Amino acid sequence: MKNATVLILRIVLVFVMAGCLVVQWVMVPLWAHDLAGLVGVDRATRVAIVAYPVLILACLEVTLVCVWQLVTLVHRGTLFSVTAAAFRWVDPVIGAIGSAAVLTFGLCWVLAPGTVAPGVVWIVGGVAVMIAGAALIAVILKRLLEQAVAREQEARRLRAELDEVV
């Protein structure tokens, strides 16, 4: 991977991480304060609605850290040579995306008993399905990485055998 691409990606990752932290530490408390005066919504629902973005952003932050580490492996050219290191960073991404899907389904469940319009609940449910789909895509990409690593190891073995013959 070219240095410029790595640099730009890392700048984007830093800005996204900073945005997540600002939302978690500044915006969510302000939003919680605004929701405190909301009439007709019980305390447990308000807590769930406020906790949701904090937890979703935590899932995103885990993913950002793992992507940073994977980009480092790619930049060094060691993604295929240090297989355990690569999979150590892919598995938490899958877990974070899966957790985000579960959290979104949970939000759907909290909103369903009449807190919001039924259409909103359906939209949130649709978003949860899309996030679950992203987790499944990540699982498929992990399988592709496993296959690429196996091919790389096979190529190394064949090169070593060829070197012996020559």
N, C-alpha and C positions, 0 to 999 in steps of 0.2 A: 504494500500500500504506500502510495506517495506521501511524502512529508506534509505537503499542503493539505491533502485530504484528511490526514490524521489530525492536523492542527485545527482545521475548520470543524471537524466532528467534535473534537475535545472542547472547543469554544462553545459549540451548541450545547454539549452536555453540561458544561459549567453554567450556562445561562438558564437551562431548564432546571437544573438542581437549585440554583438561586431562586428561581421563580417558585418552585415547590416550597422552599423554606419560608419565603415571604408569605405565601398563601397560608401555610400551616401556622405560622407564628403571629401574623398580623391580621390577615383577612378573616380567618375562621373565628378567632375570638370576637371580632367585631360583628360577624354574622350571628354568632351565638347570642351576643347581647341584643341584637335586633329581634331574634326569634323568642327571646325570653318574654317579650310583651305580647306575643301572638296569642290571640284568644281562640279557643276551640281545639287546641292541640295539646295533648297531655305531655308531661315532662319526659317520659320514656321515649316518645316519638321525637321530641326535640333533641334529646341526647343522641339518638340514632342518626338523625339528619345531620347533626353537627359532627359526629364522629366519622361518618362516612368519608367526607373529603380528606380528613386527616389520614385515615387508613389507606385510602386509594393512593394518595400522594406518597405514603410510605412504601407501597408496592412499586410505584414508579421510581422512587429513589433507589430501591434495591436493584431494579432493572438498570438504572443509569450507572450505578457502580459496577455492575457485572459487565455491561457493554464497554465501559472504560477499560476494564481488565482484558476483555476479549480483543479490543482494538490494539491494546499494547502487545498482546501475543501475535496478532496479525502483523503489526508493524515490525516486530522483531523477527518475524518469519518462523516462529516456534509454535504456531497453532497446531500443526500436524505432528510435530516432533515431541511435544510434551502433552500427550493426550489427557492425562489425568488433570492437568491444569485447565485445559479447555473445558472439560466436562464439569469441573468444579464450579465454573462460572456460568455454564449454560443451565444447569439444574435449578439454581435459584431464580433465574429468569422465568422458567416454566412455572415454578411455584408461585412467584409473585403475580404472574398473569392469571393463573388459576385462582389465587386468593382474591384478586380483584373481581373475577367473575362471581365467586361465592359471595363476596361483600355486596355486589350489585344485586344479586338475587335476594340477599337479605334485606337490602333497602326496598326492593319491590314488595317483599313480604310485609315490611313495616308500613309502607304507604298504602297497601291494598285495602285495609278496612275503612276506607272513606276519608282518609286524610287529604287526599288529592283526587282529582278527576280520574275516572277509570282509564282514559286515554293516556294519561301521564304514566300510570302504572304499566300499561302495555309498552309504552316507549322505553321505560326503564328496563322492563323485561327483555325487550329487543336488544338493548345495549348490552345487557348481561349475556345474552346468547352470542353477540358479536365478540365480546371479550373472551368467552369460552372458546369460540372459534379461533381466536388469536393464540390461545394456549395450545390448542391442537396443532396449529401451524408451527408453533415453536417446537413441539414434540417431533413433528415431521422433519424440521430443520436439524434437530439434534440427531435424528436417525441418519440424515444425509451427511452430517459431520462424522458420525461413526463410520459410515461407508467410505468416506474420503480418507479417514485416518487408516482404515484397513488397507485401502489401495496404496497409500503412501508406504505403509510398512511392507506390503508385498513388493512394491517397486524397489525398495531398499534391499530386500532380501535377494531379488533377482539381480540387482546391480552387483551385490557382493558375490553372488555365484558367477556372474559374468567376469568380474575382476579376477576371480580364481582361475577361470578357464584361460583368460588372456594372459 
